[in-house]
């Protein structure tokens, strides 16, 4: 593996490092193949190239034709060999698994990238022990350079924290939410950058939905309904109502909504944020309907027709988009922390006590975040966090561990610090893995 690490790769000129680069390198040292999944345009191909020495792209008609004739024809090349958009020919998965076996389970042979999930019946072997998986999302603020990275998520779990400064204005938040974290827009002006999420949605409707035999019109209605209910654990009934736009005859059925939600998940466009259930609280008292977040806040912003200027006159919508941005960044950072079973959830009980994000590591340690657009509501958020902990740790028999930290994640603000009650105040523009 030392030779592979020092050999030339296909790293594109201008490649912007991603937080999962180190994780990908580690997995290539441990498995024969690593699959990188995620939405289109999030940077999977460039990251794959940055760690590979040869490539077959299945958007190349010649490579696609060869793969359809015999999947093994696109397995040749210097290792790691990248196969981009492998899911177009699902037989490649089993071919890669067999090749890893034939090579005596050698490490770092292949990188696969995929922007949609193939049907489960098209894959005959799970790839366990041969193929590791990484999920990629759009770029976090730390990756785009908008966060100075002075506060580490891993660090606050370990008790390592020092006050840091990073001044952020509300206008910055509105701009970040509308631009999004797409690698292709890093160095271009806002008015051009904001065309990307709009074109992305058109591509999803014209290509993604159609290629999977779904109606672009129904897909658009569902995406719009999800945007209208952003950050809420919305029911199918509410989604149906918002999709029908008041026309009772146009109400979609529950199976239809489920099918189209699956479509958006299969394209890695939405992710569920499920409810956290500490041992103390009965499932009857905890609302566990999922919240459905887009992979990037610029998508619901575009669907709602929002711009930075209009958002500055609509703090409620901006607050929801900011929460979406924070959940994206927390997911990106959590994905590279050590441990098996790391997860992020929200908490909402029958008394209306809600916590925006509860992060639990595989070793059982956990922490909680309230998310606020500005530092004006820090006292309210800190009070909510403290009531939450008092409630779930009150029953000693339940043995709910105390959290490693409580924090208010803010947009507009000047400094990351720790309050007298122990609650951290952390501007999102200071956070990093």
N, C-alpha and C positions, 0 to 999 in steps of 0.2 A: 504493500500500500504506500510505502514511502516514495517509490518510483512514480506512482500515479499522482501523488500530491504535488510533486515537483515538476511533472511533465506539463507541457503546454496544453491548455484547454481551448475551447472555442469561445471563451469569454468575450462577449460583444464589446466593442468600443463604447465607452460611456455607461457601462453597466453600473447601476446604483446598488450597492450591497443591501441585502435583505436580512432581517433578523433570523430567518431560518437557514441561512447559509451554513453556519457552524453545525446545526442539527443535521442538515443534509449530508455534510461531509462525514459526520460521525456515523450516520446510518449506512453510507456507502462503504465504510470500513467494517460494518457489521453484517451486511446483507448482500446477496447477489444482485438485487435490484431495488430501487426506490421509486415509488410512484408519487408524483406531485399532482394533486388535484386542486381545482379551484375554478372560478369563473374566467371567462375569456377576458383578455386584456389586462390581467392582474400581474403579469410578468413571469408566468411559469416557464415559458420557452427560454427566455433570456437567463433565468436562473439555472435551468437545465443545461443550457449551453456553457454557462460559466463553470460547470462542474463536469463537463463531458469533453471527450476528445474526438468524437465522430457523431454523425447525426443522420437520421432518415426522417423527413417531414412528410406526414401523410396528407398535407395540403398540396403536395407535389403530385401531379397526375401519374407520373412514372412510378414513384414510390408506392402510391396507392394501388395502382394496377398490379404491381409485383406482390404487394402484401395480400391482396385479395386472391391471387393465384396460389401463393404459398407464403404463409406468415413468416417462415424461417428466412425468407429472402431479405427481410429488413432487420435481421439480427446481426449482420456482419459489420465490423468496424472496430477501431481502437476503443478499448474500454476506458472509462464508461461510455457506452454507446447510447445516445439519446434517440428515443422514438417519440416524436411529437404528435399529439392527438391520437394516441394509440387506439382509443375506444371506437374509432371509425371502423376498425377491423378487430372485433373482439377476440378473434382467434389468437391474436398476438400475445394476450395474457398467458394462455396455456403454453404457447411456444416459448416464451421467455422463461416460464417456470421449468420447462423441460430442459432448456439450454443450461440454466443454472445447475440443475441436477447433473447434466452431462459433464459439466466443468468441475465436478466435485465440490459444489457449493462454494465456488470461489467468490470472493467479495468484490463489490464495485464493478460489476459487469455492465449493468444497464440502468438508465434513468428513463422512466415513462412519464409523459405529461398528458393530462386529460381534462377537458372542460365540460364533460357531461358523463353521467354514469351509464354504462351499458346495461342491458337487461340481465338480471341475475341468471337466467337460464342460458345465457351466451357464454358464461364462465363456468368451467367444469372443475376448477380447483381453486381453493382460497388463496393459494400462494403463501400460506403460513410457513414461516421459517426461511423463505426465499425472498419474498417481496415485502418491504416495509412501506408504510404510507405516510405521506405528509400532506396536510391541507394548507393551501396558500390562499390568502385573502388580498384585497387591495392594500395599498401601502398605508401603514400607520403614520402618525405625525412624526414619530422618531425617524422613520425611514425617509420621509420627504424632507427632513431637516427643519420642520416647523416646531418640533419639540427639541429642547436642548439635552434631553436625556439625563438630567442631573439627579433624578429620583428613580431608583430602581425598584420594580415590583418585587423581584426576588430579595432585594435588600430590606424592604420594609417587613417582609415575612421573617427575615433573620434579625430584625431589630437594628439594622444599619441605616440610619437616617440622619441627615444634617440639613438645616434650613438652606433653601436655594431660592434665587430670584429669577423670574422670567415674566416680564410684563406682557399681558395679553389684553386686547380690547374686544368688545362684542363684535366689532366689524371683522376682526380676524376670524372669529368663530363662524360667522355667516359665510365668509369667503371659503373657508376650509370645507364647510358642509356642501357648498355648491360645486366646488372644483372636484372634490373627491380625491382618492388616493390612487389614481391611475398612473402608471409609470410613464406613459407617453406624453403627459402634460406638464412634467416637472419644470421645464424651462420656457413655457410659453405664457403669454399674457392671459388674464382672466377671461376676457371676452371670447378668446379662441378656445381656452381650456374647457369652458362650460358647454361647448358643443359636444364634447366627448360623451358625457352621460346621456345626452339626448340621442346621439347616434347609436350608443350602446343599446338603448331601449328599442330603437327601430330594428337593430340587428337581432335582438332577442325575438321580436315579433315576426320579422320577415324570414328569418333563417332558423333560429332555435326552435320556436314553437312549431313552425311548419314542418321542419325535418323530423319532428317527433309526433307528427300527425295530430297536432292540437290547433285550435282556432286562434289566430292572432288577436281577433277582437275580444274573445273571452279572456285570453291571457292579459290583455291590456286592462280590461275591467277589473280583474282580480288584483293586478299590481297597483292600480289606482286605489282600490278599496283598502288594500294593505297600507298604502301610504297615508290614507285618511285616518287610519287607526293605529298609526305608528306608536310604539311603546305600550300598547294596551293588550291585555290577554283577551283578544276579541273572539267572539263565538262565530260559528258558521252562519247563524241566523243574521248577525249584523253584517258579515261580509256579503251575504246574499242580497240584503237590502241595499247596501251601497253599490253593489254591482248592477242592480236593476234600475237604479236612479229613479225610484218612485213608481216604476211600472210593475204592478203586481203580476202581470202575465209574463214578465221577463225574469222572474226570480229563478236563479239557477238551483238545481238540486244539490243536496249534500254530497252525493257521489261525484257530481261534476266539480264542486269546489275541492274535494279531496284529490281528485285526479289532477287538477291544475296546480294545487299546492305541491303535489309530488313533482310536477313538471319543473316548477321553480326551484325545488330542492335538488332535482337531478341536474339542473344547470348551475348549481351552486350559487344561486342568486339570493336565496333567503336561508336563514338558520333559525331554528327554534331556540328560545331561551325558556327553559322549563322552570317550574317552581321548586324551591328548595324545601325539603321536609326534614327538619331536625327531629330527633327522637321524641322530644317533649310534646310536640304538637300533633294531634290526631289529624289524619288525612281529611277527615270531615271538616276540620277547622282551617285547613290550608287550601287556598285556591291554586290549583296546579295547571290551569289552562296555559298553554304556551304563549309567550309573546313571540311574534315573528319579525325578525329584523332583517333588513336588506344587508347584503354583504358590504355595501358602501353607502354612506348618507347622501351622496350625490344622486343616486337613483330615485329615492322618494322625493328629493328636492326637485328633480326634473319632472317627475310625474305630476307634482303639484304646481308646476310652473313657477317655482320660487327662484328668486335671484337674491344676491346679497343685499340689494337696496330694499326689496320688498320684505325680506326677513327682518330687517331692522325696524320695520313697522309692525311686525307680527311676532312678538316674543314667545307666544305659546308654540307656534310652529317651529321657531328656531330652537326652543328648548327641547322639543322632541327630536329634531335632527341632531342636536348636540348629544343627546343621550345615545342616539344611534351611533354617532362617531365614537363616543367613549366605549361602547360595547364592542365595536370593531377593534379598537386599539387594545382593549383588555384581552380579547380573544387572540389577537396576534401575539401579544407578549406572553400570555399563558401557554401558548402552543409550544414555546421553546424552553419553558421551565422544566427542570428535571422531574421525573416521576411518572408513574402510570396511573391513569384515572383522574388527572387534573380536570376540573370542571368549573363552569360558571353558570350560575342560576340567579333567579330573583326570588324574593320572599313577599308573600301577600297573604294575610290571614283574614278570618271572618270578621275581625274588628276593624279592618281597614289599615292595619299597620303594614307598610310597604317599604322594602329595601330594594334599591335598584339593581345591585349586583352583589352576589355572595360568591366568593372564589374559594374553592376547596382544593387542596393539593392531595396527591395520592397518599401522602403519609398522614393524612387526617388533619393537618393544620388548615385553618381557614381565616378569612378576613372579609370585611364587608365595606361596600362603597355606597354612599348616596351621591347622586349626580345633580349638580346645580349649574345653571348657565352662568351665574356670577357669584361673587363673594358676598352679595347682599343677604343671602339666606343661609349663611353658615350655621348660625345658632340653631335655627329650626332643624336643619339637617343633622347636626350633631346630637340634638335632643332626641330625634327619631332613632338614630343609631344606638344611643345609650338605652332607650326604652326597649328596643329590640333585644339587646343582649341581656338586660335584666329579665325580660320575659322568658327567653329560651333557656337561661341558666338557673332559673329560680328553683326548679325541681331537681334537687341533688341526685335523686335516684335515677333520673334520666341520663346522668353523666354526659351532658353536652359540654364539650371542652370550651373554655373561654377562647375568644378569637385572638389571633396574633396581632391584629390591628383593626381599627375602625378608621375610615377616612371619608372625607368629603372631596369628591373630584369636581373641580370647578373649571369654567371656561375663562371668563373675565377675572383677572386677578394679578397680583404682583409677586407673591412669595409662597413658597411651600414651607409650612411650619407645623409644629405640634402644639395644640391648645393645652390649657391647664387640665382639662378633663381627659387628656390622653388622645383625643381624636386628631388625626392628621388632616390638614387642609392642603390639597395637592392640585395645582393647576395642571390640566391635561398636557399643556405644552412644556412640562418638565419631566413627564413620565417616560420610562423606557423599560425593557425587560429586566 
